[in-house]
Amino acid sequence: MPTISLCMIVKNEERYLARCLDSVAKLVEEIVIVDTGSTDGTIEIASRYTTEVFSYPWADDFSEARNYSFSKASMDYCMWMDADDILEEEEKDKFLQLKRSLSSDTDMVMMKYNTSFDEAGKPSFSYFRERWIKNCEGHDWIGAVHEVIPPQGKVIYSDIAISHRKESGGDSDRNLRIYRKLIAEGRLLEPRQQYYYGRELYYHKQYEEAVSVMERFLDSEEGWIENKIEACSVCANCYFQLGKEQDALITLLRSMSFDVPRAELCCEIGKYFLEHGNFHIAVYWYETALGVPRKEYSGGFIVPDCYDYVPLLQLCVCYDRLGDRKKAKEYNERAGACKPYSQAYLYNKRYFNSL
């Protein structure tokens, strides 16, 4: 059975660190904590779980810090987590089963990363991340922000999920500040970093600049397909904010020049036509979303609701506007079967019962 070093970089995480380590400490053989300048009780908490606690000067580079943490690992595989991550109780048996069955020639294990949750606590946004990486040369983190280890060798996908349970906002300007610094230093952003830079600009409501960055990324011949598709969504949202709705629609449709339709994009296109009163066209796009299979292992961002609940609920609205109350009610019940606790479903149910 392979051994695992849990490698973490932390700073001022006294609120979350014990929760994270309690969830996984008994499942790994080694814990390596690299502190990048805490001024609270983070180091004291880390020291309760491991003697492998190191200090490392923060240099606005996540890859640099993560590579340092991996350099201190002595087990077969390195595993990373952030302090506000947690391995839920129901995932622990699967974690142990994977350890027992993992082939020694495996280079990387991808696991789901659940980062948003609905009103019932079910994941509403997830994607796969490299989680166990063989402890050997050639598996290095790259990217000062939104760091990644490019997959290589034998990669397996597991349905084990790590949950990101952040309860308070951190430094929301940090990533954009790092990107600005890199650009000021004359550093060229590789395609993946261009995409994430554009996202940061969008989050900061700098829509004109975000569009400029995203359009250059979309026009380039380089870049990962999933990033291209998601860039269409971000760029379209910027156009909507700028009042350029026709450009937004064109950009959403452009996503299909990179690959077959994604349900997430179909729902956005459907929303455009719904809001413009073109209900028949909206129906087409929402029904298309229902028929799109999830590309779970593509590495792209997955919004599970876009494959059932959202298009079903919106089809209810469309058919109600078209005067077909029977069909509208049927779609609402199907949406309710996905999320019986949904306030939108329950509101619609009361609406139909009142007719």
N, C-alpha and C positions, 0 to 999 in steps of 0.2 A: 504494500500500500504506500502511495507516495506521501511525502511529508510536505507541509505547507508553512511558509513564513507569511504572516499577515504584516504588510508594510504600510504604514500610515504617515502622512505628513499633517501636522496639526499646528494651530495657533489659536490661543484663547478659546479652547473648546471645553472648558470645565462643565458646561451645562449638558453636553451630549456625550462626551467621551466614554464615561462608564457605561452608559446604556448601550453604546455600540460594542464595546469590548465584552460586556456580559453576554451579548447575543452570539458571540462567535469564539470566545477565548478557549472553550473546552474542545473545539473542533479543529484547532490548528496546533502545530508543534512549536511554533515560535512567533513572538510578537515583536516587531521592530517599530518604534515610535520615533519619528524625527520631528522635533519641535523647531519652528522657524521664528521664534521670538515672543513666546507667550509672556504675559504679565499677570495672569491669573493663576489658578491652581491646576492648570493642565498637566504640568510636569509631575506634580505630586500624585495626581490621579493615575497617570500613565505608569508611574513607578510601582503602584500597587499590583500591576499586572505583569510587568516585565522589568528585567534589568537592562534590556537593550533600548535605552532611551538616549537619543543623541540630539545635539543642538546643531543647527545649520543656518547660516545667515540667509535671510530671504533676499532674493535678487530679481523679483518680478518674473520668475520663470518656474512654472509648475513642473515642467519636464525635468529641469535640472534637480529640483528637490526630490521628485519621485525616483529619478535614477540614483540619487544618493541613498535613498531608503532601500532600494533594491540591492545596492552594493553591500549593504550590511546583512543581507539575508544569507542563511546557511542551509536552508532546506531545498527540497527538489523543485518546488514551485513557489513563486511569489504571488501573493494575493493582495490587492489593494482595496481599501475602503476609505471613505471620508468619515469624519467623526459623527456627522449627522445621518449616517447610513445605519441600517439594522438588518440582520438576518432574522426574519420572522420565525416564530416557533414552528409553524407548519413546513418550513423549508429545511429544517435541520436534519431530518431523516434522509431527505434526498441528497443533502450535502454529504453525509457520511456514506451513503450508497455509492455516490459518484467517486468518492475517494477509494472505496474498495474495488471498484470495477475499472478505474481509469487505466488505459493502456500506457505503458511507459514511453511510447514513442509520440505521445501527444505533446504538442508544442504550446497550445493555447486552448483554454476553455472559455467560451463566451457564455455569459449569463444575462438574464433579463435585468434591466434596471428600471424599476418603477419609481417615477419621480413626481407624479400627481395622482390624486385620489378623489373619487366622487363623494357624495354626501353619505354613502354607506361604507366608505373606506375601501371600495374596490378601485384597482388601478385604472386611471383614465388616460395615462400617457406613459409609454414605455418604449424601450429600445434595447438592443443587445450591446453589451460592452465586454471587452476583454477583461477577464476577472482573475483567472489563474494563468500565469505565464511561466514557462519553464525557466528555471534559474540558470541561464547560460548566456554567453556572449551573443550579440545580435538581436536581442529583444530590448530595444531601448525606446524610452518615451521621447516623442518629438512634439514641438509646439509649446510656446511659452504659456499660452492659454488654450483651454479645450484640448489638452494634451491627449495623445493617443499612441498606442504601440501598433504599428501596421501589422496586420495578420500575415503570418508566413508559416510554412511547414504544415503539420497536421493540426487542423483547427476543428474542434467539436463544439456543437451548440447544446446547451443544457436548458431545461425549463426551470431551473432554480432561479429565484429572483432575489435580488438585493433591493430593499426599499429605502428610498431617500426621504427621511422623515424630518424635514427642516421645519421648525416651528416659528422661526423669526428670521427677518431679513438680515443679511450681512452687508458687506460693502458693495452696494449695487453698481458703483462706478469703477470698481477695481479692474474688471476686464477691459473696459473701454480705455481706461487710463494706461494699461499695459500696451494695448495696441497703438495708442497715440505715441507712446514712448518709442516703440519699435520703429514706427514710421519716421519719427523725428530723427532717429539715429541712422536713417537711410536703409533700414532693413526691408527687404522685399518680402511680402507675405505670400507664401505658397497658396495654391488654390483653396485648400481646406480652410486655411486661416482667413483668406479673403471672405469666404462665405460667413464664417463666424464673426468677423469684423462687421460685416453688413448687418448681421442680426443684432449685434450690440448697438449699432447706430439706430436701428429700428426700435429697440427697447427704450432707447433714450429719446425717442420722438424726433430724431434728426432725419426726417424722411427723405428730403432731397438728396442728402449725401448717401443715405442707405441705398436709394435707388441707383445712384451712380455706381456704387461699389458692386451691387448685385447684378446690374446690367453688364458690367465689364466681366464679371465672373461667368454669367450665362453666355456671353459672346465668345469666351475663350474656348479653345479646344480641349483644355485640361480641366480636371475636376471630376469628382466622383458623381455618378448618376443620381444617387440618393440626395446628395447635396444640391445638385442642379434642380431636382424636382421640388425640394423644400425651399430653395431660393426663389422659385416662381411664386410660391405661397407668400413668403415674406415680402417680396417685391410688390406683389399685388396688393397686400395690405397697406404698404406705403402709398401706392397710387390711390387707394380708397381714401386714405387720410388726407391726401393732397387734392381730393376732389376730381381725380382723373379716372372716373369709373370705367370708361371704355378701355383705357390702357390696362387697368386692373384685370378686366375680363380677358383681354388678349394675352396677358402674361399667364393667367391661370390656364388658358387653353394651350399655351406654349409648353407647359409641363409634359404634355403628351407627345411632344417631339423627342423626348428623351427616353420614354419607355411607355408601356401600357398604362392605362389610367390607374391612379391611386384613389381609394375611397375618400381619403381626406380632401383631395382636390375636387373630386366630384361633388362633395357636399358644399364646398365653397362656391363652385359654379352654380349649383342648385340654389344656394342662398341668394346669389346675384339675381337670378331670374325670378325667384319668389318675391324678393323685395321690389322688383320692377313690375310685378303683376303679371308676368308671363308664366302662368301656373302650369300649362301643358309642358313647356320646356323644362321648368323646374322639376316636374314629375319625372321626365326622362332622366335627368341627371341623378336624382335621388334613387330611382330604380336601378340605374347603372351602379351606383355605390353599393347597393345591396348585393349585386352579383359579382363584385370584385373580391377575389380571394386575398387574404392577408399575405403579404410577402414578409413573413416573420423573420426570416433569416437574411434579409437584404441588408440589415444594419441600419435602415432608415428609422425615423421616428414613427411610432404607431399610436394612433388615437383609436382605441378599440370601439368606442361609441360610433365612429363614422362608418362602421361596417354593419351595424344593425340599428341601434337605438336612435341615433340622430336622423338618418334618412326615414325611418319608420315614423317618427314623430313629425317630421316635416311633410311627409306624404299625407299624414292626417290633416295638416293645415292646408295643403294644396287642394285636396279633394273637398274639404269643407268650403274653401273659397270658390271651388267650381260647382258647388251645389250638390255634390254627391255625399250626403251625410252618412249613408250606410257604409260606404267604402272608407270614409274618413274615420268612422268609429272603429272599423276593423283594424286599420293601421294603428290607431291609438292603443287598442288592446294588445297588438303585437309589440308595440313599444313598451307597454306595461309588463309584458312577459319578460322583457329584458331587464327592466328596472321597476319593480312594483312599488318601490319607495319614492319614485321620481315625482317631484311636485308638479312638473309640467303634465305628466301623464294623469295624475290625480285631478288636476284642474280641468283638463279636457274631459275626463270622465264625468265630473260634476256638470260640466257644460252640456254634454250629450244627454245626461239624465234629466236636465232641466227643459229640454226641448219638447 
